[in-house]
Amino acid sequence: MSVPVTYLDSSAIIKRYVKEPGSDVVRNVFLRAYSGEVLTAFSIWNIGEVLGAFDRARRTGRLDDVAYKTVRKRFLKEVRRMTKLGILVLVPVRARILFESWRIVERRHIYVADALQIASARHVGANPFMTGDRRLHNVATLENINAVLLG
């Protein structure tokens, strides 16, 4: 029996570390991953996006310097821990996935980083795909991905 894969885009990952609407759902995904019920997955690209979002939150005053350093450290440590435990699939940015994302860009008229999320989720056979971005949720649904809108 294979373990289901839950794909998290950057907006969903951030909810793990910054309390927002939908954080409880993401917390449950992580608990289920640690208990072996599901695998989590996201693109290696998301690491940079999440770090950028944390930095932006610091620059705009949503996070002070201490909170920024704390969430950054927690995030990077958890990525390493989950990867070592085999409960996080870090999807590489490969040509085949990029080609698919470009087709999605042209078909759905979205930003390539968003299309990369859909292509990466499809690559790992994710069900569901979790996002806090309404437009990405709608496009993923049009692409026949079981998308969950958080928040």
trRosetta pair geometry for C-beta under 8 A, 3 or more apart (Angstrom, degrees):
i j d omega theta_ij theta_ji phi_ij phi_ji
3 36 7.1 -103 -113 174 141 64
3 37 7.2 149 -150 152 104 24
3 38 6.1 158 167 -131 99 27
3 39 5.2 105 108 -23 117 93
4 37 8.0 -13 43 146 95 68
4 38 5.2 -39 78 -122 85 88
4 39 7.2 -162 99 28 38 77
4 127 6.0 -83 -159 74 108 87
5 38 7.0 139 -108 -175 20 86
5 39 4.7 -27 -107 72 72 103
5 40 7.6 127 -160 -121 66 11
5 41 5.2 17 -177 -8 111 127
5 89 6.6 -20 -138 20 123 138
5 124 5.2 -129 148 137 162 109
5 125 6.0 99 36 86 131 75
5 126 4.6 -93 108 -106 102 63
5 127 6.9 76 62 28 71 59
6 29 5.2 -130 107 -148 159 121
6 32 7.9 74 -2 82 144 127
6 33 7.6 -109 42 -67 117 106
6 38 5.1 30 -7 163 109 139
6 39 7.2 174 23 84 68 49
6 40 5.5 -33 71 -110 91 62
6 41 7.0 163 80 22 40 79
6 126 6.4 79 -146 -158 14 100
6 127 7.8 -63 -91 86 52 31
6 128 6.0 12 -129 56 80 66
6 130 6.4 20 177 -9 99 116
7 40 7.8 128 -101 -169 25 57
7 41 4.9 -39 -101 76 71 98
7 42 6.4 125 -162 -84 69 59
7 117 7.5 137 152 -179 124 82
7 120 7.0 149 -147 108 134 91
7 121 3.9 -151 53 -114 176 96
7 124 6.6 142 -79 64 111 123
7 126 3.5 2 -23 -147 111 167
7 128 7.3 -117 38 115 78 44
7 129 4.6 -15 68 -115 114 68
7 130 6.7 175 87 21 56 70
8 12 4.0 -134 -158 96 87 125
8 13 5.0 115 135 -60 123 77
8 26 7.0 80 -123 -131 131 104
8 29 7.1 142 -68 117 121 158
8 40 6.1 -4 -3 -167 116 105
8 41 7.3 157 18 74 72 45
8 42 5.0 -51 69 -68 79 117
8 46 7.7 108 102 -166 82 166
8 130 5.2 -17 -107 66 64 107
9 12 5.3 95 51 11 62 103
9 13 7.2 -119 105 -7 31 92
9 42 7.0 151 -103 -129 22 108
9 46 6.9 -163 -165 -108 43 126
9 114 7.9 19 -144 -131 143 65
9 117 4.6 17 -108 -144 108 144
9 129 7.4 47 -32 176 98 89
9 130 6.9 -149 13 93 77 57
9 131 4.4 22 29 -102 130 92
9 132 7.7 -138 74 19 107 69
9 133 6.8 -62 94 15 149 116
9 136 6.5 9 -33 136 176 156
10 13 5.5 -53 -144 35 34 113
10 14 6.4 40 158 -25 66 103
10 42 7.7 120 -67 -165 52 137
10 46 4.8 -168 -76 -144 82 90
10 49 4.0 -75 -100 115 150 129
10 50 5.4 -156 -145 -64 92 73
10 53 6.5 150 163 -22 117 140
10 117 7.9 -102 -4 -89 81 129
11 14 5.9 -48 -151 29 30 115
11 15 7.2 38 149 -25 58 101
11 131 5.6 62 60 -164 117 67
11 132 3.6 -129 144 42 123 102
11 133 5.2 152 2 -32 157 90
11 136 7.9 159 18 41 134 145
11 150 7.3 176 122 58 102 119
12 15 5.8 -51 -162 23 37 116
12 16 7.9 47 143 -26 60 92
12 22 7.3 -94 -122 143 68 130
12 26 5.7 166 -180 -98 79 121
12 130 4.3 102 -113 115 154 101
12 131 5.7 -86 -38 -99 108 31
12 132 6.0 168 -67 -20 58 88
12 150 5.8 125 -106 3 85 150
13 16 5.8 -43 -173 12 45 116
13 17 7.7 9 147 5 68 105
13 26 7.6 165 -106 -153 19 140
13 42 6.2 7 -63 -70 128 168
13 46 6.1 118 -7 165 154 127
13 50 5.2 -65 103 -92 131 131
13 75 7.6 74 160 -139 109 114
14 17 6.2 -77 -161 48 43 95
14 18 5.5 -20 166 33 86 111
14 20 7.2 26 115 12 97 140
14 50 6.0 -173 -71 -132 81 88
14 53 5.5 -66 -93 112 136 150
14 54 7.7 -168 -123 -61 99 76
14 132 7.8 -73 55 14 107 143
15 18 6.9 -71 -110 65 28 71
15 20 5.2 -98 -114 55 83 106
15 22 5.0 -64 -132 101 157 95
15 23 4.4 -153 179 -93 90 63
15 25 7.7 4 129 61 147 85
15 26 4.3 133 97 6 112 152
15 132 6.6 142 -44 -53 125 134
15 150 6.2 -93 -35 145 166 150
15 151 7.6 -144 -97 -53 137 109
16 23 7.2 162 -80 -145 22 80
16 26 5.0 -115 -68 138 73 127
16 27 6.8 144 -124 -78 66 59
16 30 6.2 100 -126 -44 119 141
16 75 7.6 119 89 -104 116 85
16 78 7.7 -144 140 97 140 164
17 54 7.6 -26 107 -91 141 114
17 71 4.3 106 166 -152 124 104
17 74 5.9 154 -121 88 112 124
17 75 5.5 -32 -67 -67 153 100
18 23 7.6 -129 93 -94 45 126
18 54 8.0 -176 -43 -103 126 77
18 57 7.0 -127 -100 -120 155 168
18 62 7.8 32 -151 144 140 120
18 63 7.5 -86 -106 -69 120 116
18 71 6.5 19 -59 -124 84 152
19 23 5.2 -61 -137 -24 51 170
20 23 5.4 126 51 -44 57 104
20 132 7.4 15 117 -124 136 156
20 151 6.3 -27 138 -97 98 127
21 132 7.9 129 85 -135 85 116
21 150 7.2 155 119 150 76 76
21 151 3.4 99 102 -136 104 82
22 25 5.2 -48 -164 34 63 116
22 26 6.3 59 142 -18 82 102
22 132 5.7 -170 50 -97 164 105
22 150 3.0 84 -146 170 144 100
22 151 3.8 -63 -24 -49 117 73
23 26 5.7 -59 -149 41 36 109
23 27 6.1 43 152 -26 69 105
24 27 5.5 -48 -145 32 31 116
24 28 6.6 35 154 -20 61 103
25 28 5.8 -55 -157 33 31 113
25 29 6.9 35 146 -21 63 101
25 130 7.4 -175 127 -144 120 138
25 148 7.5 -153 165 141 146 134
25 150 5.7 -151 62 -123 138 103
26 29 5.5 -47 -153 29 39 115
26 30 6.7 37 151 -16 66 102
26 130 7.1 158 -92 139 84 151
26 150 6.8 31 -44 -130 99 152
27 30 5.8 -57 -155 37 33 110
27 31 6.4 34 149 -19 67 106
28 31 5.5 -51 -145 36 35 113
28 32 6.2 35 155 -18 66 105
29 32 5.8 -57 -149 39 29 110
29 33 6.4 32 150 -22 64 105
29 38 6.7 -68 -158 76 72 144
29 40 6.3 96 150 -93 109 111
29 130 7.1 -102 -62 -7 159 161
30 33 5.5 -50 -147 33 34 114
30 34 6.4 31 155 -16 66 104
30 40 7.1 4 -96 -54 59 148
31 34 5.9 -55 -148 38 31 108
31 35 6.4 19 154 -10 64 110
32 35 5.8 -61 -144 44 31 105
32 37 4.1 -73 -172 64 89 120
32 38 4.7 37 125 18 114 107
33 36 7.8 53 179 -63 29 19
33 37 7.3 -85 -69 54 25 73
33 38 5.4 -60 -80 78 66 82
33 39 6.6 76 -127 -134 96 22
33 40 4.8 -27 -92 -22 148 103
33 82 6.9 11 139 -139 135 118
33 87 4.5 119 172 166 98 122
33 88 7.3 48 -177 -65 144 71
34 85 7.8 0 -120 138 63 163
34 87 6.7 107 -82 141 39 174
36 87 7.4 -103 -96 -102 49 118
39 87 5.9 -155 -127 -160 64 52
39 88 7.3 164 -174 -91 80 20
39 89 5.8 47 156 -16 124 106
40 82 6.8 -26 53 177 120 144
40 87 6.4 43 20 144 88 79
40 88 5.1 -21 75 -108 96 71
40 89 7.2 -170 95 23 45 72
41 88 7.0 148 -92 -165 40 55
41 89 4.0 -16 -107 64 96 103
41 90 7.7 -167 -149 -72 65 20
41 91 6.0 62 178 -36 105 104
41 120 7.5 -168 142 146 110 100
41 121 7.3 139 96 -112 120 58
41 124 4.8 -152 -166 92 170 168
41 126 5.8 -130 55 -85 129 118
42 46 4.4 -46 154 30 121 156
42 88 7.7 -31 24 -166 83 99
42 90 7.1 -17 73 -120 63 56
42 91 6.8 -120 127 17 22 99
42 120 7.3 51 -166 128 38 142
43 46 5.0 120 65 -15 75 94
43 90 7.5 62 -172 -171 19 61
43 91 4.6 -53 -101 70 58 104
43 92 7.9 6 -152 137 73 1
43 93 6.5 65 -172 -70 112 82
43 116 6.0 21 -69 143 173 106
43 117 6.6 -115 -4 -100 126 55
43 120 4.3 -93 -68 -104 105 167
44 47 6.0 -28 -173 5 52 114
44 90 5.1 64 -74 172 83 105
44 91 6.6 -136 -12 76 74 49
44 92 5.8 16 -2 -114 129 43
44 93 6.1 -104 57 -19 106 88
45 48 6.3 -59 -172 37 46 106
45 49 6.5 41 140 -16 75 110
45 93 5.6 88 -50 -67 104 121
45 113 6.8 -166 153 -141 138 88
45 116 5.9 8 42 131 164 146
45 120 7.8 -144 28 -53 116 152
46 49 5.1 -57 -144 42 43 114
46 50 5.8 44 158 -22 75 103
46 117 7.8 82 -72 -100 109 95
47 50 6.0 -55 -148 36 27 108
47 51 6.4 24 154 -15 62 108
47 76 8.0 74 -154 -103 109 76
47 79 6.7 55 -106 -118 111 165
48 51 5.8 -55 -144 39 31 110
48 52 6.1 34 155 -20 65 108
49 52 5.6 -57 -149 38 29 114
49 53 6.4 31 153 -20 65 104
49 113 7.0 133 -84 -175 133 135
50 53 5.6 -52 -148 34 33 112
50 54 6.5 35 152 -18 65 102
50 75 6.1 -169 137 -171 135 151
51 54 5.7 -51 -149 35 33 112
51 55 6.3 34 152 -19 65 106
51 72 6.7 63 -125 -128 82 98
51 75 7.7 -174 -76 97 71 146
52 55 5.6 -54 -146 37 32 113
52 56 6.3 34 153 -20 65 105
53 56 5.6 -51 -144 36 32 113
53 57 6.4 36 153 -21 63 104
54 57 5.7 -54 -151 34 31 113
54 58 6.6 32 150 -19 63 103
54 63 6.8 -20 -166 29 69 162
54 68 5.9 126 164 -146 98 79
54 71 5.6 -167 -128 98 125 119
54 72 5.5 149 138 -75 160 86
54 75 7.4 -131 -53 2 147 152
55 58 5.6 -53 -153 34 34 112
55 59 6.4 31 152 -17 67 106
55 68 7.3 77 -99 -153 42 125
56 59 5.7 -53 -144 38 33 110
56 60 6.2 16 160 -6 67 112
57 60 6.2 -63 -139 47 26 100
57 62 4.0 -76 -162 71 85 117
57 63 4.3 58 125 2 106 108
57 68 7.1 173 87 -97 96 94
58 61 7.9 49 179 -61 26 19
58 62 7.5 -73 -57 58 24 74
58 63 4.7 -49 -80 78 64 101
58 64 7.4 53 -134 -179 78 8
58 65 6.7 74 -150 -91 118 47
58 67 7.8 -180 -96 79 87 89
58 68 4.0 27 -84 -87 125 142
61 64 7.8 14 -151 -79 54 61
63 67 4.2 -137 -160 96 89 115
63 68 4.5 120 128 -65 126 78
63 71 6.8 -81 -132 16 149 134
64 67 5.1 89 49 14 70 103
64 68 6.9 -127 97 -9 32 92
65 68 5.6 -54 -146 35 29 115
65 69 6.4 26 159 -16 65 105
66 69 6.0 -56 -150 37 29 107
66 70 6.3 29 152 -20 64 110
67 70 5.5 -57 -147 38 31 115
67 71 6.3 22 161 -13 68 105
68 71 6.4 -59 -144 39 25 99
68 72 6.1 25 158 -18 63 113
69 72 5.8 -57 -143 39 27 114
69 73 6.1 25 160 -17 64 111
70 73 6.0 -60 -147 38 25 107
70 74 6.2 23 157 -18 64 110
71 74 5.6 -53 -141 39 33 112
71 75 6.1 36 158 -22 66 107
72 75 6.0 -58 -150 35 25 111
72 76 6.5 14 159 -9 63 109
73 76 6.2 -60 -144 41 28 103
73 77 6.0 24 160 -15 65 113
74 77 6.0 -62 -144 41 25 108
74 78 6.0 21 160 -18 64 112
75 78 6.0 -62 -147 37 24 106
75 79 6.5 27 156 -21 63 105
76 79 5.7 -49 -148 31 32 113
76 80 6.6 30 154 -15 63 104
77 80 5.8 -57 -153 38 33 109
77 81 6.1 30 153 -18 68 110
78 81 5.5 -53 -139 40 34 112
78 82 5.9 30 163 -16 69 109
79 82 6.2 -58 -141 41 23 105
79 83 6.2 24 158 -20 61 111
79 88 6.7 -139 -147 123 55 167
79 90 7.5 66 -170 -80 103 122
80 83 5.9 -61 -148 37 26 111
80 84 6.3 24 157 -17 64 109
81 84 5.9 -60 -151 38 28 109
81 85 6.2 21 155 -13 65 111
82 85 5.6 -57 -143 42 32 110
82 87 5.0 -89 -162 74 83 91
82 88 3.6 69 127 -17 113 123
83 86 7.7 37 176 -72 31 29
83 88 5.0 -61 -70 70 58 111
83 90 6.1 -4 -104 -19 118 117
85 88 7.6 71 61 6 91 85
89 124 5.5 137 109 -129 150 145
91 97 7.1 137 160 -113 113 163
91 120 4.2 131 103 -160 158 108
91 123 5.9 113 -146 79 129 132
91 124 5.9 -106 -84 -38 118 121
92 97 7.6 160 92 14 63 144
93 97 6.5 -124 -148 77 43 127
93 98 6.5 59 179 -58 83 103
93 116 7.2 -12 -119 -154 98 130
94 97 4.9 89 58 11 79 102
94 98 6.9 -144 96 -5 38 90
95 98 5.5 -59 -145 40 31 112
95 99 6.2 36 156 -24 68 103
96 99 5.8 -48 -148 30 28 113
96 100 6.8 27 152 -15 60 104
96 123 7.8 119 107 -112 105 119
97 100 5.7 -54 -153 37 34 111
97 101 6.4 35 149 -21 66 105
97 116 7.0 64 145 -146 104 76
97 119 4.9 132 -169 134 75 118
97 120 5.9 47 -162 -82 134 66
97 123 5.4 -24 -101 -63 109 146
98 101 5.5 -54 -146 36 34 112
98 102 6.4 37 154 -23 66 101
98 116 7.2 -7 -104 -106 58 97
98 119 7.6 142 -74 110 16 161
99 102 5.8 -52 -152 31 31 112
99 103 6.8 33 150 -19 62 102
100 103 5.7 -52 -154 32 36 112
100 104 6.6 36 148 -18 66 103
100 119 4.0 142 99 -132 112 120
100 122 7.0 -131 156 70 151 135
100 123 7.6 170 46 -61 156 98
101 104 5.5 -52 -151 36 37 113
101 105 6.4 47 148 -26 66 99
101 112 5.9 79 143 -163 117 76
101 115 3.9 120 -165 122 81 102
101 116 4.4 9 -113 -79 152 56
101 118 7.2 136 -112 61 76 87
101 119 4.2 -95 -64 -5 79 146
102 105 5.4 -44 -149 28 36 117
102 106 6.6 29 155 -12 64 103
102 112 7.0 2 -89 -124 60 106
102 115 7.2 124 -58 124 20 150
103 106 6.0 -58 -152 40 32 106
103 107 6.0 25 153 -15 67 114
104 107 5.7 -60 -138 43 31 108
104 108 5.5 -15 176 19 70 117
104 110 6.9 -34 137 48 94 111
104 115 3.9 162 87 -146 119 108
104 118 5.6 156 -139 75 165 134
104 119 6.2 -140 -6 -52 138 99
104 139 7.6 91 180 164 110 121
104 143 6.6 0 -124 -96 114 139
105 108 7.0 -74 -125 54 13 80
105 109 7.3 61 178 -100 51 18
105 110 6.1 -114 -118 63 57 64
105 111 7.6 -50 -117 146 100 9
105 112 5.3 -12 -80 -89 136 71
105 115 4.8 -75 -56 -38 77 162
106 109 7.7 23 -158 -67 17 54
108 115 7.2 161 56 -95 119 102
108 139 4.8 86 -178 -143 148 115
108 142 6.6 142 -109 85 120 137
108 143 7.3 -49 -56 -56 144 106
110 114 4.7 -86 152 80 123 129
110 115 5.5 149 84 -53 107 90
110 135 7.2 160 -116 142 115 112
110 136 7.3 111 -157 -99 148 68
110 139 5.5 -3 -45 -96 149 168
111 114 4.8 87 66 7 86 105
111 115 7.1 -159 94 -5 43 88
112 115 5.3 -54 -144 40 38 114
112 116 6.2 49 152 -29 67 100
113 116 5.4 -45 -149 27 32 119
113 117 7.2 41 149 -24 58 95
114 117 5.7 -45 -161 22 39 114
114 118 7.1 33 147 -12 65 100
114 133 7.3 -116 -121 110 117 157
114 135 7.7 -26 -151 105 159 101
114 136 5.0 -134 -154 -104 115 107
114 139 7.1 70 145 61 122 150
115 118 5.7 -54 -155 37 40 110
115 119 6.2 36 151 -15 71 108
116 119 5.7 -56 -141 43 32 110
116 120 5.9 34 158 -22 67 109
117 120 5.8 -56 -144 37 26 110
117 121 6.3 27 156 -19 62 107
117 129 7.6 114 149 -167 98 120
117 131 7.3 82 150 -86 151 126
117 136 6.6 11 72 -163 144 131
117 140 7.8 -61 109 -81 104 117
118 121 5.8 -54 -147 35 29 111
118 122 6.3 29 154 -17 63 107
118 129 7.3 35 -113 -153 59 161
118 136 7.7 -157 -52 -166 100 89
118 139 6.8 -88 -64 118 146 104
118 140 5.3 -161 -105 -103 105 81
118 143 5.4 57 -170 66 135 166
118 145 6.1 -138 -143 -25 88 155
119 122 5.7 -55 -148 38 31 112
119 123 6.3 41 150 -30 64 104
120 123 5.3 -47 -148 27 33 119
120 124 6.9 11 160 -1 64 103
121 124 6.6 -70 -153 46 29 93
121 126 4.1 -77 -163 40 81 132
121 129 4.4 23 -150 -102 159 117
121 140 7.3 16 57 -137 154 120
121 145 5.9 60 108 -143 135 138
122 125 7.5 29 -174 -76 34 35
122 126 7.5 -68 -57 29 23 89
122 143 7.5 -87 -63 147 127 123
122 145 6.7 -93 -70 -89 86 112
126 129 5.4 93 110 -75 125 77
126 145 7.5 23 81 -156 96 107
127 146 4.9 52 -141 43 82 131
128 146 4.6 -98 -114 112 78 99
128 147 6.6 128 -174 -119 100 16
128 148 4.7 58 143 -16 149 110
129 140 5.3 -136 91 -173 144 149
129 145 4.8 7 6 156 142 122
129 146 6.5 139 13 79 82 55
129 147 4.8 -37 74 -103 102 69
129 148 7.0 169 78 18 47 73
130 147 7.6 150 -89 -160 26 60
130 148 4.8 -22 -105 66 74 105
130 150 5.8 52 -177 -38 98 117
131 136 4.9 -108 164 95 163 121
131 137 5.2 -158 72 -66 116 82
131 140 7.0 149 6 -6 138 147
131 147 6.5 -24 23 -163 108 106
131 148 7.5 145 27 76 60 57
131 149 6.6 -32 78 -112 77 53
131 150 6.6 -163 97 14 25 96
132 149 7.3 90 -127 -167 30 63
132 150 4.5 -55 -85 71 75 100
132 151 5.0 43 -138 12 99 128
133 136 3.9 49 94 20 118 114
133 137 6.3 173 89 -18 59 84
134 137 5.5 -54 -148 34 30 116
134 138 6.4 29 155 -20 65 105
134 149 6.2 40 -105 -136 60 132
135 138 5.7 -54 -150 34 32 111
135 139 6.4 27 154 -15 66 106
136 139 5.8 -55 -145 40 33 108
136 140 6.1 36 155 -22 67 106
136 147 7.8 -170 125 -150 73 143
137 140 5.8 -56 -147 36 26 111
137 141 6.4 28 153 -20 62 106
137 147 4.7 161 -150 143 68 134
137 148 7.6 -88 -128 92 112 17
137 149 4.2 17 -115 -81 163 97
138 141 5.7 -54 -152 34 30 113
138 142 6.6 31 150 -18 64 104
138 147 8.0 -118 -42 81 16 155
139 142 5.5 -52 -150 36 36 113
139 143 6.3 29 151 -14 67 108
140 143 5.5 -62 -149 44 32 109
140 145 4.1 -69 177 66 89 126
140 147 3.9 111 96 -69 126 137
141 144 7.8 46 179 -73 33 18
141 145 6.7 -90 -76 61 28 72
141 147 5.0 -95 -57 30 78 122
